Amino acid sequence: EYLGRVDFQVKVRGFRIELGEVESALRQQESVKEAVVVAKGEGAEKRLVAYVAPKAGATLEAEALKASLRQRLPEYMVPGAV
């Protein structure tokens, strides 16, 4: 009986991605309090989606977060939506 993976690794467009690594990179941003990343969709339509909560008094801009992630992570690990 196959129960699935016991870790949080997903495969998106042929790349194996550890969701915790992307979440950690998001949490290291100055204005981010909490972050969760999930894989949405099936097959070729699967993509990463990040849910982010700001620190008190901070504002978040999705494009700024993605640009910052691109400096730290390979392009295939940057969420398509924040």
PyMOL Python script that loads the backbone (N, CA, C, O; Angstrom):
from pymol import cmd

cmd.read_pdbstr("""\
ATOM      1  N   GLU A   1       0.850  -1.181   0.000  1.00  0.00           N
ATOM      2  CA  GLU A   1       0.000   0.000   0.000  1.00  0.00           C
ATOM      3  C   GLU A   1       0.888   1.235   0.000  1.00  0.00           C
ATOM      4  O   GLU A   1       1.753   1.386   0.863  1.00  0.00           O
ATOM      5  N   TYR A   2       0.674   2.108  -0.961  1.00  0.00           N
ATOM      6  CA  TYR A   2       1.473   3.322  -1.104  1.00  0.00           C
ATOM      7  C   TYR A   2       0.796   4.468  -0.364  1.00  0.00           C
ATOM      8  O   TYR A   2      -0.361   4.788  -0.634  1.00  0.00           O
ATOM      9  N   LEU A   3       1.506   5.078   0.555  1.00  0.00           N
ATOM     10  CA  LEU A   3       0.943   6.155   1.363  1.00  0.00           C
ATOM     11  C   LEU A   3       1.412   7.536   0.937  1.00  0.00           C
ATOM     12  O   LEU A   3       0.889   8.535   1.432  1.00  0.00           O
ATOM     13  N   GLY A   4       2.382   7.622   0.034  1.00  0.00           N
ATOM     14  CA  GLY A   4       2.903   8.922  -0.389  1.00  0.00           C
ATOM     15  C   GLY A   4       4.186   9.262   0.339  1.00  0.00           C
ATOM     16  O   GLY A   4       4.706   8.456   1.111  1.00  0.00           O
ATOM     17  N   ARG A   5       4.690  10.449   0.094  1.00  0.00           N
ATOM     18  CA  ARG A   5       5.949  10.895   0.694  1.00  0.00           C
ATOM     19  C   ARG A   5       5.713  11.326   2.146  1.00  0.00           C
ATOM     20  O   ARG A   5       4.637  11.808   2.499  1.00  0.00           O
ATOM     21  N   VAL A   6       6.737  11.141   2.971  1.00  0.00           N
ATOM     22  CA  VAL A   6       6.645  11.586   4.353  1.00  0.00           C
ATOM     23  C   VAL A   6       7.371  12.915   4.561  1.00  0.00           C
ATOM     24  O   VAL A   6       7.373  13.455   5.667  1.00  0.00           O
ATOM     25  N   ASP A   7       7.988  13.444   3.497  1.00  0.00           N
ATOM     26  CA  ASP A   7       8.617  14.757   3.603  1.00  0.00           C
ATOM     27  C   ASP A   7       7.786  15.754   2.790  1.00  0.00           C
ATOM     28  O   ASP A   7       6.692  15.423   2.330  1.00  0.00           O
ATOM     29  N   PHE A   8       8.293  16.942   2.618  1.00  0.00           N
ATOM     30  CA  PHE A   8       7.545  17.984   1.929  1.00  0.00           C
ATOM     31  C   PHE A   8       8.173  18.326   0.589  1.00  0.00           C
ATOM     32  O   PHE A   8       8.160  19.481   0.164  1.00  0.00           O
ATOM     33  N   GLN A   9       8.721  17.320  -0.072  1.00  0.00           N
ATOM     34  CA  GLN A   9       9.321  17.517  -1.378  1.00  0.00           C
ATOM     35  C   GLN A   9       8.261  17.301  -2.452  1.00  0.00           C
ATOM     36  O   GLN A   9       7.479  16.352  -2.388  1.00  0.00           O
ATOM     37  N   VAL A  10       8.247  18.186  -3.430  1.00  0.00           N
ATOM     38  CA  VAL A  10       7.302  18.074  -4.540  1.00  0.00           C
ATOM     39  C   VAL A  10       8.072  18.128  -5.846  1.00  0.00           C
ATOM     40  O   VAL A  10       9.221  18.566  -5.886  1.00  0.00           O
ATOM     41  N   LYS A  11       7.435  17.685  -6.897  1.00  0.00           N
ATOM     42  CA  LYS A  11       8.041  17.752  -8.221  1.00  0.00           C
ATOM     43  C   LYS A  11       7.203  18.695  -9.077  1.00  0.00           C
ATOM     44  O   LYS A  11       6.011  18.472  -9.288  1.00  0.00           O
ATOM     45  N   VAL A  12       7.853  19.760  -9.568  1.00  0.00           N
ATOM     46  CA  VAL A  12       7.179  20.761 -10.391  1.00  0.00           C
ATOM     47  C   VAL A  12       7.992  20.941 -11.663  1.00  0.00           C
ATOM     48  O   VAL A  12       9.174  21.279 -11.602  1.00  0.00           O
ATOM     49  N   ARG A  13       7.371  20.718 -12.809  1.00  0.00           N
ATOM     50  CA  ARG A  13       8.025  20.836 -14.117  1.00  0.00           C
ATOM     51  C   ARG A  13       9.332  20.050 -14.181  1.00  0.00           C
ATOM     52  O   ARG A  13      10.303  20.503 -14.787  1.00  0.00           O
ATOM     53  N   GLY A  14       9.357  18.883 -13.560  1.00  0.00           N
ATOM     54  CA  GLY A  14      10.527  18.014 -13.602  1.00  0.00           C
ATOM     55  C   GLY A  14      11.582  18.303 -12.555  1.00  0.00           C
ATOM     56  O   GLY A  14      12.577  17.581 -12.486  1.00  0.00           O
ATOM     57  N   PHE A  15      11.407  19.326 -11.738  1.00  0.00           N
ATOM     58  CA  PHE A  15      12.366  19.678 -10.695  1.00  0.00           C
ATOM     59  C   PHE A  15      11.839  19.242  -9.340  1.00  0.00           C
ATOM     60  O   PHE A  15      10.664  19.441  -9.032  1.00  0.00           O
ATOM     61  N   ARG A  16      12.699  18.651  -8.537  1.00  0.00           N
ATOM     62  CA  ARG A  16      12.330  18.300  -7.163  1.00  0.00           C
ATOM     63  C   ARG A  16      12.590  19.524  -6.285  1.00  0.00           C
ATOM     64  O   ARG A  16      13.683  20.091  -6.287  1.00  0.00           O
ATOM     65  N   ILE A  17      11.563  19.912  -5.540  1.00  0.00           N
ATOM     66  CA  ILE A  17      11.649  21.131  -4.731  1.00  0.00           C
ATOM     67  C   ILE A  17      11.263  20.809  -3.294  1.00  0.00           C
ATOM     68  O   ILE A  17      10.229  20.191  -3.041  1.00  0.00           O
ATOM     69  N   GLU A  18      12.096  21.232  -2.369  1.00  0.00           N
ATOM     70  CA  GLU A  18      11.811  21.096  -0.940  1.00  0.00           C
ATOM     71  C   GLU A  18      11.064  22.366  -0.517  1.00  0.00           C
ATOM     72  O   GLU A  18      11.650  23.448  -0.479  1.00  0.00           O
ATOM     73  N   LEU A  19       9.778  22.235  -0.201  1.00  0.00           N
ATOM     74  CA  LEU A  19       8.952  23.399   0.121  1.00  0.00           C
ATOM     75  C   LEU A  19       9.502  24.185   1.304  1.00  0.00           C
ATOM     76  O   LEU A  19       9.417  25.413   1.323  1.00  0.00           O
ATOM     77  N   GLY A  20      10.059  23.499   2.279  1.00  0.00           N
ATOM     78  CA  GLY A  20      10.617  24.168   3.460  1.00  0.00           C
ATOM     79  C   GLY A  20      11.755  25.105   3.120  1.00  0.00           C
ATOM     80  O   GLY A  20      11.951  26.113   3.799  1.00  0.00           O
ATOM     81  N   GLU A  21      12.511  24.790   2.079  1.00  0.00           N
ATOM     82  CA  GLU A  21      13.617  25.651   1.668  1.00  0.00           C
ATOM     83  C   GLU A  21      13.092  26.979   1.110  1.00  0.00           C
ATOM     84  O   GLU A  21      13.666  28.036   1.374  1.00  0.00           O
ATOM     85  N   VAL A  22      12.016  26.923   0.349  1.00  0.00           N
ATOM     86  CA  VAL A  22      11.409  28.137  -0.200  1.00  0.00           C
ATOM     87  C   VAL A  22      10.778  28.944   0.931  1.00  0.00           C
ATOM     88  O   VAL A  22      10.906  30.168   0.967  1.00  0.00           O
ATOM     89  N   GLU A  23      10.098  28.265   1.854  1.00  0.00           N
ATOM     90  CA  GLU A  23       9.491  28.953   3.001  1.00  0.00           C
ATOM     91  C   GLU A  23      10.549  29.650   3.842  1.00  0.00           C
ATOM     92  O   GLU A  23      10.349  30.782   4.280  1.00  0.00           O
ATOM     93  N   SER A  24      11.664  28.986   4.067  1.00  0.00           N
ATOM     94  CA  SER A  24      12.751  29.569   4.855  1.00  0.00           C
ATOM     95  C   SER A  24      13.296  30.826   4.188  1.00  0.00           C
ATOM     96  O   SER A  24      13.558  31.822   4.862  1.00  0.00           O
ATOM     97  N   ALA A  25      13.469  30.786   2.871  1.00  0.00           N
ATOM     98  CA  ALA A  25      13.961  31.964   2.143  1.00  0.00           C
ATOM     99  C   ALA A  25      12.964  33.115   2.256  1.00  0.00           C
ATOM    100  O   ALA A  25      13.372  34.271   2.373  1.00  0.00           O
ATOM    101  N   LEU A  26      11.685  32.822   2.223  1.00  0.00           N
ATOM    102  CA  LEU A  26      10.667  33.873   2.383  1.00  0.00           C
ATOM    103  C   LEU A  26      10.708  34.465   3.790  1.00  0.00           C
ATOM    104  O   LEU A  26      10.635  35.683   3.954  1.00  0.00           O
ATOM    105  N   ARG A  27      10.825  33.615   4.797  1.00  0.00           N
ATOM    106  CA  ARG A  27      10.841  34.099   6.188  1.00  0.00           C
ATOM    107  C   ARG A  27      12.055  34.962   6.488  1.00  0.00           C
ATOM    108  O   ARG A  27      12.028  35.751   7.432  1.00  0.00           O
ATOM    109  N   GLN A  28      13.106  34.830   5.713  1.00  0.00           N
ATOM    110  CA  GLN A  28      14.313  35.634   5.929  1.00  0.00           C
ATOM    111  C   GLN A  28      14.148  37.062   5.410  1.00  0.00           C
ATOM    112  O   GLN A  28      15.001  37.915   5.655  1.00  0.00           O
ATOM    113  N   GLN A  29      13.061  37.320   4.699  1.00  0.00           N
ATOM    114  CA  GLN A  29      12.788  38.677   4.227  1.00  0.00           C
ATOM    115  C   GLN A  29      12.385  39.535   5.421  1.00  0.00           C
ATOM    116  O   GLN A  29      11.677  39.072   6.316  1.00  0.00           O
ATOM    117  N   GLU A  30      12.829  40.760   5.432  1.00  0.00           N
ATOM    118  CA  GLU A  30      12.635  41.650   6.576  1.00  0.00           C
ATOM    119  C   GLU A  30      11.169  41.849   6.962  1.00  0.00           C
ATOM    120  O   GLU A  30      10.857  41.914   8.151  1.00  0.00           O
ATOM    121  N   SER A  31      10.274  41.947   5.997  1.00  0.00           N
ATOM    122  CA  SER A  31       8.875  42.263   6.294  1.00  0.00           C
ATOM    123  C   SER A  31       7.979  41.038   6.461  1.00  0.00           C
ATOM    124  O   SER A  31       6.782  41.187   6.703  1.00  0.00           O
ATOM    125  N   VAL A  32       8.533  39.831   6.336  1.00  0.00           N
ATOM    126  CA  VAL A  32       7.727  38.608   6.391  1.00  0.00           C
ATOM    127  C   VAL A  32       7.737  38.012   7.794  1.00  0.00           C
ATOM    128  O   VAL A  32       8.793  37.764   8.376  1.00  0.00           O
ATOM    129  N   LYS A  33       6.542  37.791   8.317  1.00  0.00           N
ATOM    130  CA  LYS A  33       6.405  37.143   9.628  1.00  0.00           C
ATOM    131  C   LYS A  33       6.302  35.624   9.469  1.00  0.00           C
ATOM    132  O   LYS A  33       6.975  34.868  10.169  1.00  0.00           O
ATOM    133  N   GLU A  34       5.453  35.197   8.541  1.00  0.00           N
ATOM    134  CA  GLU A  34       5.223  33.759   8.344  1.00  0.00           C
ATOM    135  C   GLU A  34       4.982  33.485   6.875  1.00  0.00           C
ATOM    136  O   GLU A  34       4.458  34.334   6.155  1.00  0.00           O
ATOM    137  N   ALA A  35       5.370  32.281   6.425  1.00  0.00           N
ATOM    138  CA  ALA A  35       5.186  31.909   5.017  1.00  0.00           C
ATOM    139  C   ALA A  35       4.917  30.416   4.904  1.00  0.00           C
ATOM    140  O   ALA A  35       5.491  29.607   5.632  1.00  0.00           O
ATOM    141  N   VAL A  36       4.037  30.070   3.979  1.00  0.00           N
ATOM    142  CA  VAL A  36       3.741  28.675   3.655  1.00  0.00           C
ATOM    143  C   VAL A  36       3.728  28.567   2.138  1.00  0.00           C
ATOM    144  O   VAL A  36       3.147  29.410   1.456  1.00  0.00           O
ATOM    145  N   VAL A  37       4.374  27.525   1.610  1.00  0.00           N
ATOM    146  CA  VAL A  37       4.413  27.311   0.171  1.00  0.00           C
ATOM    147  C   VAL A  37       3.791  25.957  -0.123  1.00  0.00           C
ATOM    148  O   VAL A  37       4.090  24.970   0.549  1.00  0.00           O
ATOM    149  N   VAL A  38       2.920  25.913  -1.135  1.00  0.00           N
ATOM    150  CA  VAL A  38       2.268  24.673  -1.551  1.00  0.00           C
ATOM    151  C   VAL A  38       2.367  24.540  -3.065  1.00  0.00           C
ATOM    152  O   VAL A  38       2.578  25.520  -3.779  1.00  0.00           O
ATOM    153  N   ALA A  39       2.212  23.316  -3.533  1.00  0.00           N
ATOM    154  CA  ALA A  39       2.151  23.060  -4.967  1.00  0.00           C
ATOM    155  C   ALA A  39       0.686  22.910  -5.340  1.00  0.00           C
ATOM    156  O   ALA A  39      -0.020  22.081  -4.765  1.00  0.00           O
ATOM    157  N   LYS A  40       0.226  23.705  -6.297  1.00  0.00           N
ATOM    158  CA  LYS A  40      -1.170  23.671  -6.743  1.00  0.00           C
ATOM    159  C   LYS A  40      -1.217  23.168  -8.178  1.00  0.00           C
ATOM    160  O   LYS A  40      -0.309  23.428  -8.967  1.00  0.00           O
ATOM    161  N   GLY A  41      -2.284  22.446  -8.511  1.00  0.00           N
ATOM    162  CA  GLY A  41      -2.478  21.970  -9.871  1.00  0.00           C
ATOM    163  C   GLY A  41      -2.019  20.532 -10.030  1.00  0.00           C
ATOM    164  O   GLY A  41      -1.551  19.898  -9.085  1.00  0.00           O
ATOM    165  N   GLU A  42      -2.165  20.038 -11.238  1.00  0.00           N
ATOM    166  CA  GLU A  42      -1.791  18.660 -11.563  1.00  0.00           C
ATOM    167  C   GLU A  42      -0.941  18.641 -12.822  1.00  0.00           C
ATOM    168  O   GLU A  42      -1.104  19.480 -13.708  1.00  0.00           O
ATOM    169  N   GLY A  43      -0.045  17.689 -12.891  1.00  0.00           N
ATOM    170  CA  GLY A  43       0.755  17.472 -14.091  1.00  0.00           C
ATOM    171  C   GLY A  43       1.525  18.701 -14.529  1.00  0.00           C
ATOM    172  O   GLY A  43       2.204  19.340 -13.724  1.00  0.00           O
ATOM    173  N   ALA A  44       1.417  19.035 -15.822  1.00  0.00           N
ATOM    174  CA  ALA A  44       2.141  20.167 -16.386  1.00  0.00           C
ATOM    175  C   ALA A  44       1.631  21.508 -15.852  1.00  0.00           C
ATOM    176  O   ALA A  44       2.318  22.521 -15.981  1.00  0.00           O
ATOM    177  N   GLU A  45       0.446  21.528 -15.259  1.00  0.00           N
ATOM    178  CA  GLU A  45      -0.133  22.759 -14.721  1.00  0.00           C
ATOM    179  C   GLU A  45       0.288  23.026 -13.272  1.00  0.00           C
ATOM    180  O   GLU A  45      -0.099  24.047 -12.703  1.00  0.00           O
ATOM    181  N   LYS A  46       1.067  22.135 -12.673  1.00  0.00           N
ATOM    182  CA  LYS A  46       1.466  22.300 -11.270  1.00  0.00           C
ATOM    183  C   LYS A  46       2.414  23.490 -11.134  1.00  0.00           C
ATOM    184  O   LYS A  46       3.332  23.660 -11.935  1.00  0.00           O
ATOM    185  N   ARG A  47       2.177  24.317 -10.100  1.00  0.00           N
ATOM    186  CA  ARG A  47       3.040  25.462  -9.828  1.00  0.00           C
ATOM    187  C   ARG A  47       3.108  25.717  -8.336  1.00  0.00           C
ATOM    188  O   ARG A  47       2.275  25.228  -7.572  1.00  0.00           O
ATOM    189  N   LEU A  48       4.099  26.480  -7.929  1.00  0.00           N
ATOM    190  CA  LEU A  48       4.253  26.838  -6.527  1.00  0.00           C
ATOM    191  C   LEU A  48       3.449  28.089  -6.212  1.00  0.00           C
ATOM    192  O   LEU A  48       3.433  29.046  -6.986  1.00  0.00           O
ATOM    193  N   VAL A  49       2.786  28.064  -5.068  1.00  0.00           N
ATOM    194  CA  VAL A  49       2.026  29.213  -4.585  1.00  0.00           C
ATOM    195  C   VAL A  49       2.466  29.479  -3.147  1.00  0.00           C
ATOM    196  O   VAL A  49       2.498  28.568  -2.320  1.00  0.00           O
ATOM    197  N   ALA A  50       2.806  30.739  -2.857  1.00  0.00           N
ATOM    198  CA  ALA A  50       3.251  31.120  -1.512  1.00  0.00           C
ATOM    199  C   ALA A  50       2.174  31.947  -0.831  1.00  0.00           C
ATOM    200  O   ALA A  50       1.594  32.853  -1.430  1.00  0.00           O
ATOM    201  N   TYR A  51       1.918  31.627   0.416  1.00  0.00           N
ATOM    202  CA  TYR A  51       1.012  32.412   1.265  1.00  0.00           C
ATOM    203  C   TYR A  51       1.892  33.079   2.311  1.00  0.00           C
ATOM    204  O   TYR A  51       2.621  32.399   3.033  1.00  0.00           O
ATOM    205  N   VAL A  52       1.831  34.403   2.399  1.00  0.00           N
ATOM    206  CA  VAL A  52       2.759  35.153   3.236  1.00  0.00           C
ATOM    207  C   VAL A  52       1.988  36.116   4.137  1.00  0.00           C
ATOM    208  O   VAL A  52       1.055  36.788   3.695  1.00  0.00           O
ATOM    209  N   ALA A  53       2.394  36.172   5.409  1.00  0.00           N
ATOM    210  CA  ALA A  53       1.815  37.122   6.374  1.00  0.00           C
ATOM    211  C   ALA A  53       2.893  38.149   6.740  1.00  0.00           C
ATOM    212  O   ALA A  53       4.023  37.772   7.049  1.00  0.00           O
ATOM    213  N   PRO A  54       2.551  39.447   6.708  1.00  0.00           N
ATOM    214  CA  PRO A  54       3.542  40.479   7.032  1.00  0.00           C
ATOM    215  C   PRO A  54       3.727  40.649   8.537  1.00  0.00           C
ATOM    216  O   PRO A  54       2.855  40.298   9.333  1.00  0.00           O
ATOM    217  N   LYS A  55       4.874  41.192   8.903  1.00  0.00           N
ATOM    218  CA  LYS A  55       5.092  41.583  10.289  1.00  0.00           C
ATOM    219  C   LYS A  55       4.208  42.795  10.572  1.00  0.00           C
ATOM    220  O   LYS A  55       3.780  43.491   9.651  1.00  0.00           O
ATOM    221  N   ALA A  56       3.943  43.039  11.844  1.00  0.00           N
ATOM    222  CA  ALA A  56       3.087  44.171  12.239  1.00  0.00           C
ATOM    223  C   ALA A  56       3.638  45.470  11.670  1.00  0.00           C
ATOM    224  O   ALA A  56       4.817  45.785  11.835  1.00  0.00           O
ATOM    225  N   GLY A  57       2.772  46.216  11.001  1.00  0.00           N
ATOM    226  CA  GLY A  57       3.155  47.502  10.446  1.00  0.00           C
ATOM    227  C   GLY A  57       3.868  47.434   9.106  1.00  0.00           C
ATOM    228  O   GLY A  57       4.148  48.471   8.505  1.00  0.00           O
ATOM    229  N   ALA A  58       4.163  46.246   8.631  1.00  0.00           N
ATOM    230  CA  ALA A  58       4.871  46.097   7.357  1.00  0.00           C
ATOM    231  C   ALA A  58       3.883  45.859   6.222  1.00  0.00           C
ATOM    232  O   ALA A  58       2.770  45.379   6.437  1.00  0.00           O
ATOM    233  N   THR A  59       4.304  46.199   5.026  1.00  0.00           N
ATOM    234  CA  THR A  59       3.516  45.895   3.838  1.00  0.00           C
ATOM    235  C   THR A  59       4.327  44.984   2.939  1.00  0.00           C
ATOM    236  O   THR A  59       5.556  45.038   2.923  1.00  0.00           O
ATOM    237  N   LEU A  60       3.635  44.160   2.202  1.00  0.00           N
ATOM    238  CA  LEU A  60       4.307  43.208   1.312  1.00  0.00           C
ATOM    239  C   LEU A  60       3.929  43.483  -0.135  1.00  0.00           C
ATOM    240  O   LEU A  60       2.779  43.798  -0.444  1.00  0.00           O
ATOM    241  N   GLU A  61       4.902  43.361  -1.005  1.00  0.00           N
ATOM    242  CA  GLU A  61       4.669  43.476  -2.442  1.00  0.00           C
ATOM    243  C   GLU A  61       5.124  42.166  -3.063  1.00  0.00           C
ATOM    244  O   GLU A  61       6.281  41.772  -2.916  1.00  0.00           O
ATOM    245  N   ALA A  62       4.219  41.493  -3.756  1.00  0.00           N
ATOM    246  CA  ALA A  62       4.508  40.185  -4.321  1.00  0.00           C
ATOM    247  C   ALA A  62       5.704  40.219  -5.260  1.00  0.00           C
ATOM    248  O   ALA A  62       6.574  39.353  -5.174  1.00  0.00           O
ATOM    249  N   GLU A  63       5.764  41.189  -6.144  1.00  0.00           N
ATOM    250  CA  GLU A  63       6.865  41.246  -7.119  1.00  0.00           C
ATOM    251  C   GLU A  63       8.203  41.503  -6.435  1.00  0.00           C
ATOM    252  O   GLU A  63       9.227  40.967  -6.861  1.00  0.00           O
ATOM    253  N   ALA A  64       8.207  42.311  -5.387  1.00  0.00           N
ATOM    254  CA  ALA A  64       9.451  42.565  -4.650  1.00  0.00           C
ATOM    255  C   ALA A  64       9.926  41.302  -3.950  1.00  0.00           C
ATOM    256  O   ALA A  64      11.124  41.017  -3.928  1.00  0.00           O
ATOM    257  N   LEU A  65       8.997  40.542  -3.378  1.00  0.00           N
ATOM    258  CA  LEU A  65       9.374  39.280  -2.732  1.00  0.00           C
ATOM    259  C   LEU A  65       9.937  38.293  -3.751  1.00  0.00           C
ATOM    260  O   LEU A  65      10.951  37.645  -3.493  1.00  0.00           O
ATOM    261  N   LYS A  66       9.286  38.178  -4.906  1.00  0.00           N
ATOM    262  CA  LYS A  66       9.761  37.256  -5.936  1.00  0.00           C
ATOM    263  C   LYS A  66      11.134  37.679  -6.464  1.00  0.00           C
ATOM    264  O   LYS A  66      11.984  36.826  -6.721  1.00  0.00           O
ATOM    265  N   ALA A  67      11.358  38.977  -6.628  1.00  0.00           N
ATOM    266  CA  ALA A  67      12.654  39.464  -7.101  1.00  0.00           C
ATOM    267  C   ALA A  67      13.751  39.130  -6.099  1.00  0.00           C
ATOM    268  O   ALA A  67      14.856  38.741  -6.479  1.00  0.00           O
ATOM    269  N   SER A  68      13.437  39.283  -4.824  1.00  0.00           N
ATOM    270  CA  SER A  68      14.409  38.947  -3.779  1.00  0.00           C
ATOM    271  C   SER A  68      14.701  37.448  -3.761  1.00  0.00           C
ATOM    272  O   SER A  68      15.847  37.040  -3.576  1.00  0.00           O
ATOM    273  N   LEU A  69      13.670  36.634  -3.952  1.00  0.00           N
ATOM    274  CA  LEU A  69      13.869  35.185  -3.989  1.00  0.00           C
ATOM    275  C   LEU A  69      14.725  34.766  -5.180  1.00  0.00           C
ATOM    276  O   LEU A  69      15.522  33.834  -5.075  1.00  0.00           O
ATOM    277  N   ARG A  70      14.565  35.444  -6.303  1.00  0.00           N
ATOM    278  CA  ARG A  70      15.352  35.113  -7.504  1.00  0.00           C
ATOM    279  C   ARG A  70      16.847  35.299  -7.267  1.00  0.00           C
ATOM    280  O   ARG A  70      17.661  34.648  -7.923  1.00  0.00           O
ATOM    281  N   GLN A  71      17.220  36.180  -6.336  1.00  0.00           N
ATOM    282  CA  GLN A  71      18.629  36.388  -6.011  1.00  0.00           C
ATOM    283  C   GLN A  71      19.180  35.260  -5.145  1.00  0.00           C
ATOM    284  O   GLN A  71      20.392  35.050  -5.100  1.00  0.00           O
ATOM    285  N   ARG A  72      18.300  34.533  -4.457  1.00  0.00           N
ATOM    286  CA  ARG A  72      18.716  33.493  -3.508  1.00  0.00           C
ATOM    287  C   ARG A  72      18.475  32.078  -3.997  1.00  0.00           C
ATOM    288  O   ARG A  72      19.193  31.154  -3.614  1.00  0.00           O
ATOM    289  N   LEU A  73      17.458  31.902  -4.851  1.00  0.00           N
ATOM    290  CA  LEU A  73      17.027  30.570  -5.266  1.00  0.00           C
ATOM    291  C   LEU A  73      17.045  30.447  -6.784  1.00  0.00           C
ATOM    292  O   LEU A  73      16.972  31.452  -7.490  1.00  0.00           O
ATOM    293  N   PRO A  74      17.143  29.215  -7.291  1.00  0.00           N
ATOM    294  CA  PRO A  74      17.000  29.020  -8.741  1.00  0.00           C
ATOM    295  C   PRO A  74      15.592  29.416  -9.183  1.00  0.00           C
ATOM    296  O   PRO A  74      14.653  29.353  -8.390  1.00  0.00           O
ATOM    297  N   GLU A  75      15.446  29.813 -10.418  1.00  0.00           N
ATOM    298  CA  GLU A  75      14.159  30.298 -10.940  1.00  0.00           C
ATOM    299  C   GLU A  75      13.029  29.296 -10.734  1.00  0.00           C
ATOM    300  O   GLU A  75      11.904  29.700 -10.437  1.00  0.00           O
ATOM    301  N   TYR A  76      13.298  27.997 -10.883  1.00  0.00           N
ATOM    302  CA  TYR A  76      12.246  26.995 -10.745  1.00  0.00           C
ATOM    303  C   TYR A  76      11.716  26.874  -9.315  1.00  0.00           C
ATOM    304  O   TYR A  76      10.678  26.249  -9.097  1.00  0.00           O
ATOM    305  N   MET A  77      12.417  27.463  -8.335  1.00  0.00           N
ATOM    306  CA  MET A  77      11.961  27.418  -6.943  1.00  0.00           C
ATOM    307  C   MET A  77      11.206  28.685  -6.524  1.00  0.00           C
ATOM    308  O   MET A  77      10.697  28.755  -5.405  1.00  0.00           O
ATOM    309  N   VAL A  78      11.130  29.672  -7.400  1.00  0.00           N
ATOM    310  CA  VAL A  78      10.419  30.903  -7.085  1.00  0.00           C
ATOM    311  C   VAL A  78       8.928  30.683  -7.334  1.00  0.00           C
ATOM    312  O   VAL A  78       8.545  30.305  -8.441  1.00  0.00           O
ATOM    313  N   PRO A  79       8.086  30.910  -6.338  1.00  0.00           N
ATOM    314  CA  PRO A  79       6.637  30.704  -6.517  1.00  0.00           C
ATOM    315  C   PRO A  79       6.076  31.573  -7.645  1.00  0.00           C
ATOM    316  O   PRO A  79       6.474  32.724  -7.817  1.00  0.00           O
ATOM    317  N   GLY A  80       5.156  31.005  -8.396  1.00  0.00           N
ATOM    318  CA  GLY A  80       4.515  31.742  -9.475  1.00  0.00           C
ATOM    319  C   GLY A  80       3.518  32.753  -8.958  1.00  0.00           C
ATOM    320  O   GLY A  80       3.233  33.746  -9.627  1.00  0.00           O
ATOM    321  N   ALA A  81       2.980  32.509  -7.767  1.00  0.00           N
ATOM    322  CA  ALA A  81       1.999  33.417  -7.168  1.00  0.00           C
ATOM    323  C   ALA A  81       2.304  33.581  -5.694  1.00  0.00           C
ATOM    324  O   ALA A  81       2.677  32.629  -5.009  1.00  0.00           O
ATOM    325  N   VAL A  82       2.141  34.802  -5.219  1.00  0.00           N
ATOM    326  CA  VAL A  82       2.362  35.114  -3.795  1.00  0.00           C
ATOM    327  C   VAL A  82       1.125  35.804  -3.290  1.00  0.00           C
ATOM    328  O   VAL A  82       1.058  36.171  -2.117  1.00  0.00           O
TER     329      VAL A  82
END
""", "prot")
cmd.dss("prot")
cmd.show_as("cartoon", "prot")
cmd.util.cbc("prot")
cmd.orient("prot")
